């Protein structure tokens, strides 16, 4: 929903774009270490941009040891109404995937994205200003059995961007 500089990246169109997605089974849990923000959709416009700015200014990615790759993950989790919807408070953890036993640096947290069936929405073209419109299209997908447990944006080291949504079995 926000770019790496902490700027909101929603388009001004009222109709969500048609969006391609595919389904995958994530057979193993993904462990992510990063910095946490507790926020809500009502506060997101004011709280998430500074959180992304903090991520960049503090060199968070370079402080995480045991990374499995150079990708950045932004995990939305710990929903107040997990399993039902994304209203209320939730946590946004921006960081990197690590081995399950990787150390957690001071000021950071560890979260786990459970093994699950997922819908993956590539952000095409892979521009940061397209992330917001893709999120809009994701939430417009009313037929997907979303779990509201752990969703994430993956900013690939090679420039690719995708949004991964947990699905009920």
LINVENJO-V203727 format. One record per residue. BURIAL is b if it has 9 or more other ideal C-beta (glycine too) atoms within 8 Angstrom, else e. Layout:
BEGIN
BURIAL / BURIAL
END
This chain:
BEGIN
b / b / b / b / b / b / e / b / b / b / e / e / e / e / e / b / b / e / b / e / b / e / b / e / e / b / e / e / e / b / b / b / b / b / b / b / b / e / b / b / e / e / e / b / e / e / b / b / b / b / b / b / b / b / b / b / e / e / e / b / b / e / b / b / e / b / b / e / e / e / b / b / b / b / b / b / b / e / b / e / b / b / e / e / e / b / e / e / b / b / b / b / b / b / b / b / b / b / e / e / e / b / e / e / b / e / e / b / b / b / b / b / b / e / e / b / b / b / b / b / b / b / b / e / e / b / e / b / e / b / b / b / b / b / b / b / b / b / e / e / b / e / e / e / e / b / b / b / b / b / b / b / b / b / b / b / e / e / e / e / b / b / b / b / b / b / b / e / e
END
